[in-house]
Amino acid sequence: MRSGGCVDFDQVTALVRHPAWVLLRADNATLVLSFCGTVFVDENARGVPESVLESRLDDRLYLLNEEKPGSFPRPAGTYLAEWTKNGWLRKYYPTGEDEAHFDATAALEKAVAWVRDLPARSFIGTESRLNTIVALLRQMAFGTETDPQTRIDELRRERDAIDAQIARLRAGEVDMLSPLALLDRYQQVESTAVELLRDFREVEANLRQLDVRLRHQVATAEGGKGEQLASFLLDRDEIARSDQGQSFQAFFDYLLSPRRQQELWELLQQVNQLPQLEDRANQSLLKIPFAWLEAAENTQDTVRQLTEQLRRFLADRSRAEDRRVLALVRSIQRHVTALEGQADLPGMALDVPRAHLTLPMERRLYMPVERIELDTAAVEESDDAEVDISELFSGVHVDTEALTGHVLEAVAASPSGQANLAAIVDDHPLTLGLAELLAYFQVEHPGLDTIVDPNHTDLLVYPRVHVPGHTQARVPHVTFVRDEGGTAAGKAEQE
């Protein structure tokens, strides 16, 4: 449903279940709107720890119960749990934190904004909004004009208007905005700034809905990870290319410009110091650029966190599938080992005819052979010429079987059946440099499992090949573990 459009009976019926509508009809709506509106809207708090929010609500409940005893008998934690369940607050655990945090939802902000617009206002400005409408219409009309002459005429008209203003100023005629005009424009700036902050939470809510929908698809999908990732990237791209996504990105790029930030700050400071607005100026408006920047950064952090959680979610499912496949393979190996030696094995043999097809496009196109002219003239050898042929013999060959033997020897000697790469290199120093080090990562044996921990690294020092000196290499922590099941399967295969 678009803003300003008509709504029918079915649409209104569906909106009755919206969290914002439910909040307005709740028994304790006054407490929710007053308390949460102060904390999350007026103070623009984001990610409030549970202990802090519960303490503040407990103080508020104490004061209310002092005025009207028994009006709110339940503890503060119970109210927060109920508000979270109804979709008015969002409870989550930030990365690296053990304590839950709370944040307002878009539904709560919409309800607070609607309630705050209900009281009658002593002054309602209309001139500034009309000027804004005319300016926006002019930008749209001439911003899409393809005729160069029309654009030139418009620019000349603006130039003539500016020249006329300059002439009046030189003549001593200074046009000043009236106090009512200033107040009109100031109220519009203030309301627009608050609406921008409210829009950020709605953008975050849309991203979280995308994450929930994707997790449901991943949990119930039967296809491969490639299809799931393709669907996720399409959804992310759809949000980025939507009107809301493009507008948010343009706004975020504007905030990242230091020059524009400085200009905005200077304008706000200059306007707040106007004597005509001395009684009406809102000093908290000076903090609005920082609030915008903080809200935009929180939205970007939400995108990064959701992407990282999705990556871990897919990786965990992939590891579970790999373990399941490995268990099936080992089960088949055990059955095959148990059936060895039996005369009549279950099964049957089929001779399936197969036609070998070669498509025309699979054949390589004809390429003419380039003729090379050879100079057959004899070259006389010179006794003084010295040719360095050491490069012909400087090739490095790594014996992977010997490296596998080093690993098996270290694992067998360990009581725990484990050995890490750094200890093996200390016992058997590298003599062939980086090629030998990389070969350890390719060691494969039926009786070994290789565990690579990218979160921990080891610093290895080894001599250079054909060059004096040593080289340092920081590699992930690698642990070789004895695989009992794989060892039994390997011995059975050898027998």
N, C-alpha and C positions, 0 to 999 in steps of 0.2 A: 504494500500500500504506500503510494507516494505521498509526500507532504503536501497538504493542501487539496488532496483528492477527496472524492466522495466515498463514504463508507456505507455499506449496506448492513442488513440485519445479521447475516452470517459472520461478517467480519467483526462486528461489535461483540457478538456472542463468543467468538474465539478470543478476543482481547480481554474478556472477563477473567480468563485464567492467567493473564500476564502477571508476573510478580509485582509490577508497579501498581496495577489495579488492586491486587490482593492486599498490598500494603495499605492503600488508602481506605480499604474496608476493614482493616484489622482493629481489634479492640484496643491494642496498645500502640496505635499508629502515631499518636501524639508523642509518645516517648521515643519511638524509633526515629521519626522525622526530626525532632528537636535535637536529640543526642547525636545521631549519626550525621545530621546536617551540619552541626557545629564542628565535629571532629574531621569528617572526610570532605566536606564541601568548603566551609569557611576557612578551616586551617589547611585544607588541601593535603591532609595526611595520607600517605600511601604505605602499606605494609606496617601496620601498627602491631607490636608484639601483644600476645594474648594477656600477659600479666598487666601491661600498661592499660589496655583498653578495659579490662575487667575492673581494675582499680578505679578508673575514671567513672565507669558506669555505676559502680558501687557507691561512690560519693554522690552521684546524681540521684540514685534511688534513695539514699539516706535523707537528702534534702526534701525530696518529694514526699516521702513517708512522714517527715516531720510536719509538713504542711497539712497533708491528708493521711492520717494513720491508716495503714493497711491497704493503701491504693496499689502498691506493687510489692506483694509479699514474697515473691520468689527471689532467689539469689541472682547475682549478675551473670554468672556463668550459664545459668539455665536460659536466660534471655538471649545471650549471644548464640547459644546452640540453636535456639528456635529461629532466630533471625537468619542464621546460616542455612538452616534446613529450608526456609521459605524462599531462599534465593535473593535476600536483600544484602547479605554480606558474603564474602568469599574467604574461606579459611584455607590456608596452605602453609607449607613448610619451605622456606627459602633454602637455597643450596648451602650446605654447611651449617645449618641452624637446627637445634633440637627443639626450639620453642615455636609453637604455631603463631602465625601472623594473620591479621585480618585486613581486608580492603573492601571498599564499597563496590557494588555492582552498578551496571548502567541503569538497571531498573530503579535502584534507590535514588540515584541522582535525578532521574526523570521525575520521580514522585516529589522529591524535595523542590525541584525547580517549578513544578506545577503548583504546589502549595504556596510557594513564595510569590507567585504571580497573582494569587487570588486577591489580596488586599487592594483596596483602591489607592491609586497613587495621586499625590498632590499635584504632580506635574508630569504630563505626558508629552514628550517632544515628537513632532512629526516632520519638521522641516529637514533635519539632518537625514532622516531615513528617505525622504523624497529625493534629496540631493544624491544620496547613495544609489538609489534606484536609477536615476537619470544617468549617473556616471557609469554604472555597470552596463546599462543598455547602450550607451555610446561606445563603450569598449567592445561590446559584442558586435555591434553593428559595423563599426569601422575596423575591428580586428579581423573580420572575415571578408572585408571588401577586397575584391581582386582588381578593381580598376585603379591604376596608379594615379590618374588625374583626380579621382574622388578623394583619395587619401591626401594628395597634395593640397587640395582645396580645404580640407578639414584642418590640416596643419597650419595653413596660412590663416585660417579663421582664429585658431588658438593663438598664433603669433600676434595677430592684430589686437586680440583681447589683452594679451600680456603687455604689448606696447602702450595700449590705452591706460592700463593700470600704472605703468611706469611714468607716463606723462602726468597723470593725476597726482602721483606721489611727488614728482618734481615741482608741481604747482602748489604743493602743501595740502592737498586733499588726501587725508588718510582715512580709509574706511575701516571701522572697528566692529567686531562682532559684539552684539548686545549680550548682556548677562544671560538672558533666556536662550539665545542661540548657543552660547558656550555650554550651558547646562544641558541643553538638548543633545549636543554632540558628545558631551562627557558621559551621559547616561548610556548612549549607544555604544561607546567604547567599552564601558564597564560591563554591560550585558554581553557583548560579543566576546570579551575576554573570558568570562565565566563559561559561556557556551563552548568555547574551544576546549577548556579543561574537561568538560563533561563528555565531549566527543572522544577524547583519548580512551576513556574507560570502555566506550562502546567498541572502539577498534580492537582493544585487547579482548573483549568478550567475543567478537567475531573470530579472532584467531584461536581462542580456546575452543570454540565450537568446532572449528575445523580440525583441531587436534583430537577432540573426542570422537568425531565422526571417522577420522582416519584410524584411530586405535580400534574402533569397532570393526572397520573393514579388515584390518590386519588380523584381528582375533578370529574372524569368521570366514576369511577368504581361504579358498582352496588352491589358488594359483601360486605362482612363484613370487619371489621378492621383487623381481623386475617389474611385474605388473603393478604391485602395490606401490612401489616407489614412483612409477610413472603416473599413477593416479594422484599421489600426493603432490608431485611437482606440478601437475596440471591444476590442481586446486590452489596451490600457492601462487602460481602464475596468474590464475583467474582473479584472485584477490588483489595481487599487485597491479593488474591491468584494469581493475574496476575503477569507477569514478572516485570511490572513497579511498582506495589505495593510492591512486595517482595524486589526489589532493593532499593526503597525509605525507607522501614522500616530498612533494613540493614544499609543504610547510616545514618539514624537518630540514630540508636543504637550506631554507631561509634562515632557520634558527642557527645553523652551523656556521653562518657567515659572521665573522667578528665585526666587520664594518656595519652590517645591518643591526646586529645586536647593540652596538654602541649608539647607532642612530636612534633606535627604538628607546633605549634607556634615556638618552638626552631629551627626547621629545616628551616622554612621560614625566621626567623631572621638571621640565620647563612648564608643562601644562599644570602640574600639581601646585606650582608656585604662583599661579595667576591669582591676583587679588580678587577677581570676580568669583572665583571658586573656593574662596577661603573657608567657607562654612560647609560646602558640599564635597570637597575633595576627599577622596578615599586613599589614605596613605598605603593601604595594602595593595593598591593597584601597581605601585612601584615594584612589587615582588612578582608580578604576574609573568614577566619574561623568564625568570628563573623557574617558576612553576611550570611554564610551558616546556622549557628545556628538560626539566626533571621528568615530566610526564612522557615526553617523547622518548627519552632514554629508557624509561621503564617499559614502554611499548616495544622498543628494539630489543631490550633484554628478554622480554617475553618471547619474542620470535626466536632468539638464540636458544633459550631454555627449552622451548617446545621442540626445536629441531634436534637438540642434543638428547632429549628424552626419547624422541622417536627413533634416533639412531640406536640408542641402547635397547629400546624395545625390540627393534628388528634384529639386532645382534643376539639378544637373549633367545629369541625364537629360533634363529638360525643355529645357535649352538645346541639347543634342545633337539632340533631336527637331526643335526650331525650325530649327537649321541644316540638317538634312536636308530639311525642307519647303521652306526657302528655296532650297536647291540644286536641288530638283525644279522649282520655279516658274521659276527662271532657265534651267534646261535647256529647259523648254517654250517660254519666250520666245525662246530662240535658234533652236529648230526652227521656230517660227512666222515669225520674221524670215527664215530661209533659204528658206522656201516661198513668200514673197511674190513675186508676178509670174508664178507658174506658172498655166497655164490650167486644167489638170485636177488639182485637189487631192484627195487621198484623203479618204474620208469619205462619209457619207450623211445624208439628212434624213428624219425621221419625223414624221408628224403624229399626235401622241399625244392622244387625247381626254381631257379632264379635267373632272370635275364639281366645281363650286364648292359646297361644303357649308357650311351655317351651322347649328350646333347650337343648340337652344333655350336652353341655359344660357349661350351666348355673348352673347345679347342682354341689354341692360341692362333691369333692372326698371323698371316705371313709377314715376316720381316726380312727384307733383303739383307744379305750378308755384306757387311762392309769390308771392302778389300783393303788390305794393309800392304803397302809397298815396303819391302824389306831391302835394306842396304846390305848387299852381299860383299861389299868391299872389305878386304882383309885389313884388320887393325894390328898394327905392329905393337908388340909388347915393349914396354919401357922398363928398364931395370930400376929407374929412379922412382917410379910410381908405387906408392904404398896404399893398399886397399884395406880398409877396416871391415873385416867380416865377422866381428864379434856379435853384431846384431842378429846374425843368422842362427846363433846358438844361445841367444838370451831368452828363449821362450821358457815359460814357467809351467811346469806340470805338477799338479797337486794329486797326491795319491789319496783318494777318498777312503779306500779300504783301510789304510793306515790310520787315518783320522777316526774312522768308525771303531777301530781297535782301541785307540786311546780312550774314547768315550765309554766303550763297554768295560774296559779295565777299571776306569774310575768309578763307574756305577757299581760294579761287582765288589770293589773294595770298600764302598760306603755302607755302613750298617743300615742306613735308612733307604738304601736303594736309589739315591739321588746324587747328582753331581752337577755343578754349575759350570758354565763355559769359562769363567775367569779362573777357577781353580785348575781346570784341565790345561789352560794355556800356561799357567804358572809351572805345572809339572812338565809340560811339553812345549817349550817356547816356539813361537812361530819363526820359521826360517824362510818362508816364501812370501811374506808380507800379507797384503790385503787379500790376495787370491786365496791363500790358505785360511784366513779368517772367515771369509765368506763361505768357504767350503764346509765349515762346521755347521752353518745354518742349513745345509742341504743333506746332512747326515740322516739316513733312513735305515731302519733295521726292524725286523718283526718284534724284537724284544725291547724296543725303546719307544717312549713317548717324549715329544719335545714340547716344552711349555715356554712361551715367550711372554714376558711381562713388560709391556712398553712403559709402564709407569715408573719403573726402576731401571737404572742404567749402570753399566760397569765401564771403567776406564782401563783400556788395555794399551800397553806400551810394547812395541816390537821393532826390531831393526829393519831398516830399509833394504830393498833388494838392489844389488849392484851399485848402491850409493851409500857412502858412509853417513851415519847418524841414525836416529830413531824417530818413530812416528807414533802419535797417540790416536786412538780411535775410541769414541764413546758409543757403545752398542747397548741394545736392550738386554735386560737380565734374562739369560737363557738357562733353563734347567732341564737336564736329561733324566727321565724317570724310568725305572724298570717296569715293563708291562708284562705281568705274569701271564695274562691270557694270550697276548701276542707271542710270548716265548713258547708256550705250549703249541700254539698253532704253527709257529715256524719250525719246531722240532718235528711235528707230525708231517709237515710238508717235506722236510728233508728226508725222513724215513720213507 
